[in-house]
Amino acid sequence: MPSAALLRLQIETALSDRIPSALTPVPRVIRPTAPTGIAALDERLGGGLPIGAISELTGLECSGRTSLALSFVAELTEAGRVCAWVDVSDTLDPESAAAIGVDLDRLLWVRCAAQPQQLSLPGLANPLCQLPPAPYSAAKRPLTVRKPWSRLDQALRATDLLLQAGGFSAIVLDMGSVAPEFALRVPLATWFRYRAAAERTQASVVLLTQQACIKSSAGLVLTFAPGGISSEGSAVLTGAEFFVDIARERFAPVTGYMRKPPQSDHRVSWQSHSAWAGLR
């Protein structure tokens, strides 16, 4: 009776023209990464945030998620890459981003909260209120005014357009100010489409949220928590400490026979320092 290895070889030889390597598992490909600029986290993640995948950074305000995203963008723009920042609530501070090291000339800032200026006709303070009513149509349907998209809808549509266009090394979707009950209403099909587009264009999509909401579409989920603050013996804030828990890591590096790191290795801490730290 032939062995299993011989049978597999015979089957693959017979099907080589139609199905190459029919019974041979596809070798595992290590996902390329881009550094975040935080040495402790890059070492734990095997190089940084994954390329061609979605990384979800969750946490409350002042937990360090935005600082990490800005540090990641700063590393890419310093290397000559082009990035995009989709700002749902117009909370990005360009001066703080430049102080961290972000090259603003290589950053596309999409401000979804900024309302365009409404132009009115001369002599009319509110054209919608003072225009004469439209006559009743033959279909007996009254005239209705379409409501503008919400800021979250604008951000999702803008991110979709940027991913389909390509050319961006990283796209940050800042939903940190959106309440979890609204963020969880985004259809999972949207995140799956983002995941497929990111893999096709090899872009790093970074999502900032208060609570994890994209489920299986996330390649990496980091949960942030604030630590202590430092003042170096003065009344001026000079730095802060942050903690990061790795909640999900789809592309975890394989080391020897261990496929998952120990539970104690899921938390990483780092300290950030202000631009005026050390000045007297």
N, C-alpha and C positions, 0 to 999 in steps of 0.2 A: 504494500500500500504506500503510495507516494506521501511524502511529508507535506506539512502545511506550507512550508517555504517553497517547495517545488511546485505545489498547486498554485500558489500566488504568482510565481514567476511565469507559469504557463498561461494563466488568465491574463496577466498584464501584457504578455507578448502577443496574445491573440487580439487584445483590444487596444494595442498601442497606436493604431492608426486613428481610432475614434476617441478613445479616452486614455490619454497618457497617464501613467501612474494611477490606475483605477483603485488599487487597494493600498497604496502607499500614502500615509498621512502627509498633509502639507507641512513642511517645516515651519516652525514658529519664527516669525519675523519680529525683531526688536523694534518697537515704535521709536522713531527719532524724537528728540526732545530739544527744547530751547531753554537756556538758563534763565532763572528769575532774578539773579543778582543777590540772592540770599544763600550763602554757602551751605548752611546746615540743611536747608530744605532741598537744595539741588542735590546734595549728596544722598539724602534719603530717597529722593524720587528717581535717582539714577540719571541725573543730568538736568532736570527741570520739568516744565509743563510739556505734555505731549503735543506733537505737531500733527495736524490733520485730525484733531479730536476736540471735544468740548470739555473744558475744565470749569467746574462750578465751585465758586468760592462763596461760602455761606457764613453768616454771622450777623450780629447786631452792629449798630453804629459804633465807630471807634474801636472795632475789633481787629483791624489790621488788614482787612480784605482789599480795600482800595490802595493801601500802601504797597501791598504785594503786586497788585495789577499795574500800578505805575512803575514799580521797579522792573517788572517784566517788560513793559513797553519801552522803558529807558534802555534796557539791554539791546532790544531789537533796533531801535532808532539809532543808537550809537554805532551799530554795525551796518548802518546804511539801509535798513529795511523800512518799509512803509506800513503804518498801522492805522487803525480806525477806532474811535471811541464813540459809541452810541449812548448818549446821555439822556435817560428818560426824563429826569426832573431837573436838568441843568444844574448839577451840583459839582461839576468838575471845576477846580481852580487852576487856571493855566500857570499862574505864578508858582504854586506849589509843585505842579508837574515839572516845570522847568528847573526848580530847585533840586528835585530828585535826580534830574539828568535826562528828562525827555526832550528830544529834539522836536520842537513844535512845528518846524517846517516839514517834518515827515509824519505828522499826525493829523488825520482827518477827524474833526470834532463835529459830530452830528447832534445838534441841540434840539430835542423834541419838545421841550417846554416853552421855547421862545415862540411867541405868537406873531404871525406876520401882521404888518400894518394894514388896517382896513381903509380903503380909499372910498370916500363918499362923494356924491354929486354936489356941486355948489348949491348952497342954500338948504341942503337937507342934512339934518343932524343924524338921523337914523333912517337910511333909505328903506330898510325892510318894513319900518312902521309907517312911513309916510307915502309910499307908493300906493296908487289906487289898487283895489283888489282885482285880481284876475277874474275874468268871466268864467262861469261854470262850464266845463268842457262838455263835449257831446257824450263822453263816457260817464258823465256824472261823478267825476273824481275831482275833489278840491285840490288846489295848488298847495304843495307841501315843500318845505325847505329842508334839504338834507343836512343832517348834523355833521360837523367835522369829526374826523377820527380822534380818538383819545390819544394821549401821549404814549401809552403803552402800545397801542396799535401802530402808531407812527414808528416807534422804535423797532418793533418786530418786522414791519415792512422794509424799513431801511436796512436792517441787518440782513434780511433775505436778499435785497438787491446787491449789497456789498459782497455777499458770499457768491452769488451767481456771477457777478462781474469778475471776481478774482483779482489777483495782484496785491492782496494785503497779507502780510505775514501774520498779523494778529488782529482780531476784531474783538473789542471789549464791549459787552452789552451790560451797562450799569443799570440794574433793576433793584439796587439796594434800598431805595426809598419806597418801593412798591410793597404794599402790605401782602403777607403770604396768601390771604384768601383770594386776592386778585391774581397773583402770580401763578397759583395752582390752577386757575381757570384756563390758562393757555393750553390749547390742545397738544397732546403728546405727539401728534403727527407733525407739528411745527418743529419740535426739537429733533425728531427723527430726520426731517428734511435738512435741518441745519447740520446734523451729524454727517449725512451723506455728502452735502456740499463741502463741508470742511475737509473730509477725506479726499474728495476729488480735487480740490484746489490746494490741499496741503497748507491750510491756514489753521492757526491756533485760535479757537474761539474761547473766550473767557467770559463767564457769566457771573455777575455779582448779584446775590440774592440774600434775603434774610433766612430763608429755609429752603432746603433742597426740594426741587420741583420737577426736574427733567427725567428722573427715574433712570431707566436703562440706557438712555442716550448719552449719559455722561461717561466720559472715559476716566475722569478723575474728579473726586468730590473732596474738598478741603473745608473743614469746619473751624472757624476762627473764634478765639476768645481773648479778651483783653487781660493783660497781666498788670504789673506794677508800673509806676512812672518814676523817673529819676530827675533830680534837679541839681545834683552835684553841690549840695550844701547851700544853694541859693534859692530865691523865690521864683526863679525863671525855669520853666520846663525845658529840659535838654534832651529828653529821650523817653522811650516807653518800651515795655516788654510785651510780646504777643506770644500766644500759644496756638498751634495748628494741629488738629487731629485729622488724620487721613481716614475718611469715612469710606471711600470707595477708590480702588485703584485697579482698573481693568488691565492695564499694561504693566503690572508689577514685574520687576526684573527677577529672573530665576537664578538663584545662586546654589549650585550643587543640587542636592536633593530637596532643598527647602523651596516650596512654591509660595509661601506666604511668610512675611516677617513676623516675629513674635509680637504679641499684643502690646508690650511695653515700648515697642519701636514705632507705634502709630502716632505718637505725639512729638512735635518738633517745636522748639522755642527759639526766638531770635529777638534782638534788640534793635530798635531804630533810633537814630540820633538826629537831632535838629541841625540846621545849617549853622547855627550860632553856638553849638556845643563846643566847649573848650576855649571860647573867647572870654577874655577878661576885660 
